[in-house]
Amino acid sequence: MPSDSGDPGLWNAQAIADKVRSIVAAKTNCPVVADSTFDTLGLDSLAMAEVIFEIESAFGIHADERLLDLRSIGDVIAFVVQEVSREQAARSRAGRTTSA
């Protein structure tokens, strides 16, 4: 199980999806599924800011307003998977460079 350390090497796509849904679910009383939108979940701007902060902290990424442009929870999950993968690849390349 991944930790909340923000280390992208510890996360796989399913764990990311589960964590994102968990973060969002903590802010709403509605069931959170991939096609849920922030509007249908009733999240206001403060809740959205908290979700973004928690996602950034949990995964060690910087998402800023890009998450606000996404419509569904599935879109958010895909975005986070992409960003974590990008960060993981960058760390891997940096590790090869420093160990060479």
N, C-alpha and C positions, 0 to 999 in steps of 0.2 A: 504493500500500500504506500503510495507516495506521501511524503510529508508536506507540510505547508511552508517549506523552506524557501520556495521560489526557485528551486533548482530544476530547470527544465529537463535535465537528464532523468528525473524520477517519474515523469509523466508520460502515459500513453494516451491514445485518443479516447478510449473508454473512461479512463480515470479523469481526463479533462472534462468530458461530457458530464460525468457524475458530479464533479466538483462545481462546475458552472451551474448546473441545475440546483444543487444544494445552496449555493450562494444566493441565487435568485429566489428560491423557495423560502428562504429565511425572511424575505421582504414582502411576501404576499401570502394570502390564505388560499390561493388558487393552485390547482395542480399545474406543474411546470412540465411541458412537453416541447419537443423540438419546434413545432409550428406555433407555439405560444408567442405572442408579441408583448412588448412592454406595455402597450396600451390595454390589451385584453387582460393582462395581469394586474392592471390598475396601479402601476408604479409611477409615482410622481417624480419630479426632477431631483428632489433630495434622495429618494430611494435609488434612482438611477446613478447618481453620483456615488453613493455608497457601494452599489454593485460594481461600478467601474473600479473604485479604489480596492475593493476586496479581490477582484479578479487580478488586477495588477500585482497586488501583494502576494496572492496565492501562487501565481505562475512566474513571477519575476519578469514581467513584461511591462512595456509602457504603451498603453492603448489610447489614452486621452480621449478626445472627442470622436475618434474613429468608431468607437463602440456605439455612440449615439446615432450614427448613420445606419446601423444595422437594424433590420426589422424584426427578425424572429430569434428565438433562443437558439435554434439550429444555426442561424447565421453567426451568432456570437460564438458558439462552440467551434464552428469551422474557422473563424478568425483566430481564436485562441490556439487551436491546434496548429494553424499555420505559423503564428508568431512563436510558439514554443518550439516548433520544429526548426524555424529559422535560427532561434537563439541556440538551440542544441547543436546545429550544424556549425555555427560560428565558434562555439566553444570547442567543438571537435577539431576544427581547422586550427584554432589557436593552440590547442594541445599538441597537435602534430608539429606545428612550427616551433614551439618552445622545446619539444623533446628531440628535435632533429639535430 
